[in-house]
Amino acid sequence: MESPTRPSPDSPVSLHVNGCRREAAVAPGTALLYVLRNDLALNSPKYGCGLGECGACTVLIDGVAARSCVIPVKAAQGRRVTTLEGLGTRQRPGPVQQAFIDCQAAQCGYCLNGMIMTVEALLRRNPHPSDQELRNELQHNLCRCGTHVEIMQAARRAARLRAGAAQGRLP
């Protein structure tokens, strides 16, 4: 007697990433980070700690900052996932990306994804945050290079750029 064929643990998972429907054949418990990087070739979210503590893997899920290293891909199904690649391009960076470029808010750049995505999420819900609100939001994103002053400058500039873009002008 033949043994029954077992279904593959890697079944297609459908995601809505950066405005496009994407599929990946992975186990439903696979961390969203691995699917984004390994299956969808979206390399902006970084593996940092694997515990959701450092922020390097931050993406937006339905506009809210989320640590993709601790979120199973199954939990992202039916939701809008945005990575750094979804905010702009090299030729036309989004306002937050442009602010980080303008302020040279990076040294090694490893934390940059998390910083930008966290600022983006904050500005979506609060377009005019105070410095204290910016600090509170960014306090769980780790940067070992010490570019905190430039990151704060970039976050402030991003708020101005987004406000200017909303009014059809640059600050």
Buried (B, 14 or more C-beta within 10 A) or exposed (E): EEEEEEEEEEEEBEBBBBEEEBEBEBBEEBBBBBBBBEBBEBEBBBBBBBEBBBBBBBBBBEEEBBBBBBBBBBBBEEBBBBBBBBBBEEEEBBBBBBBBEBBEBBBEEBBBBBBBBBBBBBBBEEEEBEEEEBEEBBEBBBBEBEBBEBBBBBBBBBBBBBBEBEEEEEE
